[in-house]
Amino acid sequence: MDANLARQASGTGLGLALVAKMAALHGGRVGVESQPGQGSRFTIHLPWESALVTGPLQEWKTGKLRPEQKHAENRKHTILLVDDTEEVIMLIRDYLEYNGFKVAIAHNGIEGITQAEIVQPSLILMDVQMPAMDGLEATRKIRQIPSLQHVPIIALTALAMRGDRERCFEAGMNGYISKPVDLKALVQVIQDHLPKSEASAA
């Protein structure tokens, strides 16, 4: 892990775990075959059904996965996801959109500030380690914008050192969730931080 939170090299070693979660989300699984001195082979198994049989994507049923029920209230909310890892973006965006949320994307802290001003999101999911500007600095700058001072900001981070949670809160964040992300737990955290009068139970 880079000592500088605004890292120059991408990657946190979470790729395989994220792929496994994405496969499970679609009712599949990840397999591995490994031989010492020769390497490893990874395979992804996904269920397939003809669209002629299953109908629209939203109605697919695999028998192994029961997607979260959408709530009409969720459609009122836009979530800004600030993260530089494409696998994380795909995983979280697809799940949140399936649950009815609108999702805007930014790939680093600088983009996150710009998008936050434009979109005026209901809630921001903020990675901590990112290129150009890390999530802590981006959060501090967002808190200086009057219209965004009270928007909930949730840290999404692989950091696990003593004091990391406190650093996130000191920067102005409202919550903290570790990677790899538990998607159901993430939706619950989002619901917990949305205005009580507007949020619906996950």
ABEGO torsion letter per residue (X at the ends): XBABABBABBEAGAAAAAAAAAAAAAGBBBBBBBBBGAEBBBBBBBBBBBAAAAEBAAABBAGABBBBBBBAAAAABBBBBBBABAAAAAAAAAAAAAAGBBBBBBABAAAAAAAAAAAGBABBBBBABBBGBBAAAAAAAAAABAAAAABBBBBBBABABBGAAAAAAAAGBABBBBOBBBAAAAAAAAAAABBAAABBBX
